[in-house]
Amino acid sequence: MALAHNDSDSDSEKQLLRPDDDTSASEVSEEDQMYQRPKRRHAPHTSIVITILNVALFCASSLVLYLTSSRSSLFKAVTDQDHYLATSAYSPILDRFDVPKTTTTVNGSLYQNPPSLLRDTGKAGDDEWFRIGTGVFPIVVNSDEVRKLGKNPALAVKIPEDMGYGSDAYIAQTDVFHHLHCVDMLRREIYHPWSTLADAEKLRKGGDRQHWAHVGHCIDILAQAIKCSGSVDMIMFNWVEGWDQPFPDFATKKVCRDFDALLKYVNDNSIPHKVFEAMKEPPEGYVRLPEPGGQGAHMEAEG
């Protein structure tokens, strides 16, 4: 016989298991709260970490974009011009012109084999030395460049405005051409010390003091330039016929600034000869500086 299900008894049991409707959550016993399933909560630092990672990813992406699009990339290859700038005093030419680099072998022969025009003692040799030295005229620089050279624009020779170079134009010679002028000066002293009658007449009239001062100046200038560059290229030795000691092999490899390219740039940007020759007197109000180590100082030293 089946037992009859008593709905009233079941409802009574449920009522006993459920807290009264009037009972507040605060009145639930601590024991009941212990058996309640805790809700899952995210740790508070997780969102901070995610934010930091997003910011870092954005910064990294921006940096990659900058480096790939910017010409001033940190990974740009160092150029020959960068090396020139790092190993030279300030020069406006290095700001204006990228000087090419060239590799050459020195003509180190003792005799004219192979021949060199620079050893020629005639007119052809004189013309070549003039072309690469005395015949190269100054270029134009501005007052800001004069200051960067460590000089005072108020004391530097300024080109008069009526010559067409504006109100901020000064003349400046390139050092290498002065060095070559000095080599030419010594060459002439050896090969033909008084090459013209005018030179001989000048010496007879008492100009020898200035002449020999010029020679001494050139010797000293060249020595200072050679010491400054301090070439560490190596010269090997060979046994050669006719010599009872090791003979130096001067045919060394040289890495050079392209002289012909530099010469062309300076010639293309130099003032004409007539402009230089026209500047005979300083402008009104310009104070002449004393001649460096001039004849007065030289005579005082001798006395």
Secondary structure as the mmCIF struct_conf table of DSSP 4:
data_model
#
loop_
_struct_conf.conf_type_id
_struct_conf.id
_struct_conf.beg_label_comp_id
_struct_conf.beg_label_asym_id
_struct_conf.beg_label_seq_id
_struct_conf.end_label_comp_id
_struct_conf.end_label_asym_id
_struct_conf.end_label_seq_id
HELX_LH_PP_P HELX_LH_PP_P1 ALA A 2 HIS A 5
HELX_RH_AL_P HELX_RH_AL_P1 ASP A 7 LEU A 17
BEND BEND1 ARG A 18 ARG A 18
HELX_LH_PP_P HELX_LH_PP_P2 PRO A 19 ASP A 20
TURN_TY1_P TURN_TY1_P1 ASP A 21 ASP A 22
HELX_RH_3T_P HELX_RH_3T_P1 ALA A 25 GLU A 27
BEND BEND2 VAL A 28 VAL A 28
HELX_RH_AL_P HELX_RH_AL_P2 GLU A 30 MET A 34
TURN_TY1_P TURN_TY1_P2 TYR A 35 TYR A 35
BEND BEND3 GLN A 36 GLN A 36
HELX_LH_PP_P HELX_LH_PP_P3 ARG A 37 ARG A 40
TURN_TY1_P TURN_TY1_P3 PRO A 44 PRO A 44
HELX_RH_AL_P HELX_RH_AL_P3 HIS A 45 SER A 69
TURN_TY1_P TURN_TY1_P4 ARG A 71 SER A 72
TURN_TY1_P TURN_TY1_P5 LEU A 74 PHE A 75
HELX_LH_PP_P HELX_LH_PP_P4 LYS A 76 THR A 79
HELX_RH_AL_P HELX_RH_AL_P4 ASP A 80 ALA A 86
TURN_TY1_P TURN_TY1_P6 THR A 87 THR A 87
BEND BEND4 SER A 88 SER A 88
HELX_RH_AL_P HELX_RH_AL_P5 PRO A 92 ARG A 96
STRN STRN1 LYS A 101 THR A 105
BEND BEND5 LEU A 110 PRO A 114
HELX_RH_3T_P HELX_RH_3T_P2 LEU A 117 ARG A 119
BEND BEND6 GLY A 122 GLY A 122
HELX_RH_AL_P HELX_RH_AL_P6 LYS A 123 ILE A 132
TURN_TY1_P TURN_TY1_P7 GLY A 133 GLY A 135
HELX_LH_PP_P HELX_LH_PP_P5 VAL A 136 PRO A 138
STRN STRN2 ILE A 139 VAL A 141
HELX_RH_AL_P HELX_RH_AL_P7 SER A 143 LYS A 148
TURN_TY1_P TURN_TY1_P8 LEU A 149 GLY A 150
TURN_TY1_P TURN_TY1_P9 PRO A 153 LEU A 155
BEND BEND7 ALA A 156 ALA A 156
STRN STRN3 LYS A 158 LYS A 158
HELX_RH_3T_P HELX_RH_3T_P3 GLU A 161 MET A 163
TURN_TY1_P TURN_TY1_P10 GLY A 164 TYR A 165
BEND BEND8 SER A 167 ASP A 168
STRN STRN4 TYR A 170 ALA A 172
HELX_RH_AL_P HELX_RH_AL_P8 ASP A 175 TYR A 191
TURN_TY1_P TURN_TY1_P11 PRO A 193 TRP A 194
BEND BEND9 THR A 196 THR A 196
HELX_RH_AL_P HELX_RH_AL_P9 LEU A 197 LYS A 202
HELX_RH_PI_P HELX_RH_PI_P1 LEU A 203 GLY A 207
HELX_RH_AL_P HELX_RH_AL_P10 ASP A 208 SER A 229
STRN STRN5 MET A 236 ASN A 238
TURN_TY1_P TURN_TY1_P12 GLU A 241 GLY A 242
BEND BEND10 ASP A 244 GLN A 245
STRN STRN6 PHE A 247 ASP A 249
STRN STRN7 LYS A 253 ARG A 257
HELX_RH_AL_P HELX_RH_AL_P11 PHE A 259 ASN A 269
STRN STRN8 SER A 270 SER A 270
HELX_LH_PP_P HELX_LH_PP_P6 ILE A 271 PRO A 272
HELX_RH_AL_P HELX_RH_AL_P12 HIS A 273 ALA A 278
BEND BEND11 GLU A 281 GLU A 281
HELX_LH_PP_P HELX_LH_PP_P7 PRO A 282 PRO A 283
TURN_TY1_P TURN_TY1_P13 GLU A 284 GLY A 285
HELX_LH_PP_P HELX_LH_PP_P8 TYR A 286 GLU A 291
TURN_TY1_P TURN_TY1_P14 PRO A 292 GLY A 293
HELX_RH_AL_P HELX_RH_AL_P13 GLN A 295 GLU A 302
#
